[in-house]
Amino acid sequence: MSSLRVTLLGSGLLVPVSTGTLAPGQSLALSVIGPELVASSIAVVRWFRPSRDEYLWRFSF
């Protein structure tokens, strides 16, 4: 997969994540901190497959 990006919507702090390519089997760790994450925050992971189709994984805390 390529152009992996993670963004945080709402309150909290997420160190910006941007990587060119993540090979199958590789992993990426990140930390999100904030006082009210459960009440007001959503994280979105975006990436592109080799076909250039965009995939989104959205989750709340």
Rosetta constraint file for C-alpha pairs under 8 A:
AtomPair CA 1 CA 21 HARMONIC 5.86 0.50
AtomPair CA 1 CA 22 HARMONIC 5.61 0.50
AtomPair CA 1 CA 23 HARMONIC 6.52 0.50
AtomPair CA 1 CA 24 HARMONIC 7.79 0.50
AtomPair CA 1 CA 47 HARMONIC 6.51 0.50
AtomPair CA 1 CA 48 HARMONIC 5.77 0.50
AtomPair CA 1 CA 49 HARMONIC 4.99 0.50
AtomPair CA 1 CA 50 HARMONIC 6.42 0.50
AtomPair CA 2 CA 19 HARMONIC 7.50 0.50
AtomPair CA 2 CA 20 HARMONIC 5.61 0.50
AtomPair CA 2 CA 21 HARMONIC 4.34 0.50
AtomPair CA 2 CA 22 HARMONIC 6.28 0.50
AtomPair CA 2 CA 47 HARMONIC 5.98 0.50
AtomPair CA 2 CA 48 HARMONIC 5.32 0.50
AtomPair CA 2 CA 49 HARMONIC 6.54 0.50
AtomPair CA 2 CA 50 HARMONIC 7.46 0.50
AtomPair CA 3 CA 18 HARMONIC 6.94 0.50
AtomPair CA 3 CA 19 HARMONIC 5.97 0.50
AtomPair CA 3 CA 20 HARMONIC 5.14 0.50
AtomPair CA 3 CA 21 HARMONIC 6.26 0.50
AtomPair CA 3 CA 46 HARMONIC 7.76 0.50
AtomPair CA 3 CA 47 HARMONIC 5.45 0.50
AtomPair CA 3 CA 48 HARMONIC 6.12 0.50
AtomPair CA 4 CA 17 HARMONIC 7.75 0.50
AtomPair CA 4 CA 18 HARMONIC 5.85 0.50
AtomPair CA 4 CA 19 HARMONIC 5.64 0.50
AtomPair CA 4 CA 20 HARMONIC 6.90 0.50
AtomPair CA 4 CA 21 HARMONIC 7.10 0.50
AtomPair CA 4 CA 22 HARMONIC 7.55 0.50
AtomPair CA 4 CA 45 HARMONIC 7.20 0.50
AtomPair CA 4 CA 46 HARMONIC 5.68 0.50
AtomPair CA 4 CA 47 HARMONIC 4.46 0.50
AtomPair CA 4 CA 48 HARMONIC 7.20 0.50
AtomPair CA 5 CA 17 HARMONIC 5.74 0.50
AtomPair CA 5 CA 18 HARMONIC 5.04 0.50
AtomPair CA 5 CA 19 HARMONIC 7.15 0.50
AtomPair CA 5 CA 45 HARMONIC 5.76 0.50
AtomPair CA 5 CA 46 HARMONIC 5.21 0.50
AtomPair CA 5 CA 47 HARMONIC 6.45 0.50
AtomPair CA 6 CA 16 HARMONIC 7.15 0.50
AtomPair CA 6 CA 17 HARMONIC 5.71 0.50
AtomPair CA 6 CA 18 HARMONIC 7.28 0.50
AtomPair CA 6 CA 43 HARMONIC 6.98 0.50
AtomPair CA 6 CA 44 HARMONIC 5.64 0.50
AtomPair CA 6 CA 45 HARMONIC 4.50 0.50
AtomPair CA 6 CA 46 HARMONIC 6.40 0.50
AtomPair CA 7 CA 14 HARMONIC 7.44 0.50
AtomPair CA 7 CA 16 HARMONIC 7.36 0.50
AtomPair CA 7 CA 17 HARMONIC 7.84 0.50
AtomPair CA 7 CA 43 HARMONIC 5.74 0.50
AtomPair CA 7 CA 44 HARMONIC 5.33 0.50
AtomPair CA 7 CA 45 HARMONIC 6.66 0.50
AtomPair CA 8 CA 12 HARMONIC 7.57 0.50
AtomPair CA 8 CA 13 HARMONIC 7.61 0.50
AtomPair CA 8 CA 14 HARMONIC 6.52 0.50
AtomPair CA 8 CA 41 HARMONIC 6.91 0.50
AtomPair CA 8 CA 42 HARMONIC 5.89 0.50
AtomPair CA 8 CA 43 HARMONIC 4.51 0.50
AtomPair CA 8 CA 44 HARMONIC 6.43 0.50
AtomPair CA 9 CA 41 HARMONIC 5.55 0.50
AtomPair CA 9 CA 42 HARMONIC 5.12 0.50
AtomPair CA 9 CA 43 HARMONIC 6.11 0.50
AtomPair CA 9 CA 44 HARMONIC 7.80 0.50
AtomPair CA 10 CA 37 HARMONIC 7.84 0.50
AtomPair CA 10 CA 40 HARMONIC 5.56 0.50
AtomPair CA 10 CA 41 HARMONIC 4.39 0.50
AtomPair CA 10 CA 42 HARMONIC 6.52 0.50
AtomPair CA 11 CA 34 HARMONIC 6.66 0.50
AtomPair CA 11 CA 35 HARMONIC 8.00 0.50
AtomPair CA 11 CA 36 HARMONIC 6.78 0.50
AtomPair CA 11 CA 37 HARMONIC 6.48 0.50
AtomPair CA 11 CA 40 HARMONIC 6.28 0.50
AtomPair CA 11 CA 41 HARMONIC 5.82 0.50
AtomPair CA 12 CA 32 HARMONIC 6.75 0.50
AtomPair CA 12 CA 33 HARMONIC 5.51 0.50
AtomPair CA 12 CA 34 HARMONIC 4.11 0.50
AtomPair CA 12 CA 35 HARMONIC 7.06 0.50
AtomPair CA 12 CA 36 HARMONIC 7.36 0.50
AtomPair CA 12 CA 37 HARMONIC 6.36 0.50
AtomPair CA 12 CA 41 HARMONIC 7.25 0.50
AtomPair CA 13 CA 32 HARMONIC 5.66 0.50
AtomPair CA 13 CA 33 HARMONIC 5.32 0.50
AtomPair CA 13 CA 34 HARMONIC 6.16 0.50
AtomPair CA 14 CA 30 HARMONIC 7.69 0.50
AtomPair CA 14 CA 31 HARMONIC 6.38 0.50
AtomPair CA 14 CA 32 HARMONIC 4.90 0.50
AtomPair CA 14 CA 33 HARMONIC 6.90 0.50
AtomPair CA 15 CA 30 HARMONIC 7.47 0.50
AtomPair CA 15 CA 31 HARMONIC 7.31 0.50
AtomPair CA 15 CA 32 HARMONIC 7.64 0.50
AtomPair CA 17 CA 30 HARMONIC 7.98 0.50
AtomPair CA 22 CA 26 HARMONIC 6.17 0.50
AtomPair CA 22 CA 27 HARMONIC 7.49 0.50
AtomPair CA 33 CA 37 HARMONIC 7.56 0.50
AtomPair CA 36 CA 40 HARMONIC 6.22 0.50
AtomPair CA 36 CA 41 HARMONIC 7.62 0.50
AtomPair CA 37 CA 41 HARMONIC 4.98 0.50
AtomPair CA 37 CA 42 HARMONIC 7.98 0.50
AtomPair CA 37 CA 61 HARMONIC 6.17 0.50
AtomPair CA 38 CA 60 HARMONIC 7.20 0.50
AtomPair CA 38 CA 61 HARMONIC 4.81 0.50
AtomPair CA 39 CA 61 HARMONIC 7.91 0.50
AtomPair CA 41 CA 60 HARMONIC 6.16 0.50
AtomPair CA 41 CA 61 HARMONIC 6.77 0.50
AtomPair CA 42 CA 58 HARMONIC 6.96 0.50
AtomPair CA 42 CA 59 HARMONIC 5.70 0.50
AtomPair CA 42 CA 60 HARMONIC 4.38 0.50
AtomPair CA 42 CA 61 HARMONIC 6.79 0.50
AtomPair CA 43 CA 58 HARMONIC 5.81 0.50
AtomPair CA 43 CA 59 HARMONIC 5.47 0.50
AtomPair CA 43 CA 60 HARMONIC 6.20 0.50
AtomPair CA 44 CA 56 HARMONIC 6.77 0.50
AtomPair CA 44 CA 57 HARMONIC 5.72 0.50
AtomPair CA 44 CA 58 HARMONIC 4.42 0.50
AtomPair CA 44 CA 59 HARMONIC 6.52 0.50
AtomPair CA 45 CA 56 HARMONIC 5.69 0.50
AtomPair CA 45 CA 57 HARMONIC 5.06 0.50
AtomPair CA 45 CA 58 HARMONIC 6.33 0.50
AtomPair CA 46 CA 54 HARMONIC 7.08 0.50
AtomPair CA 46 CA 55 HARMONIC 5.72 0.50
AtomPair CA 46 CA 56 HARMONIC 4.65 0.50
AtomPair CA 46 CA 57 HARMONIC 6.53 0.50
AtomPair CA 47 CA 54 HARMONIC 5.81 0.50
AtomPair CA 47 CA 55 HARMONIC 5.44 0.50
AtomPair CA 47 CA 56 HARMONIC 6.77 0.50
AtomPair CA 48 CA 52 HARMONIC 5.34 0.50
AtomPair CA 48 CA 53 HARMONIC 5.55 0.50
AtomPair CA 48 CA 54 HARMONIC 4.54 0.50
AtomPair CA 48 CA 55 HARMONIC 6.11 0.50
AtomPair CA 49 CA 53 HARMONIC 5.49 0.50
AtomPair CA 49 CA 54 HARMONIC 6.57 0.50
AtomPair CA 49 CA 55 HARMONIC 7.51 0.50
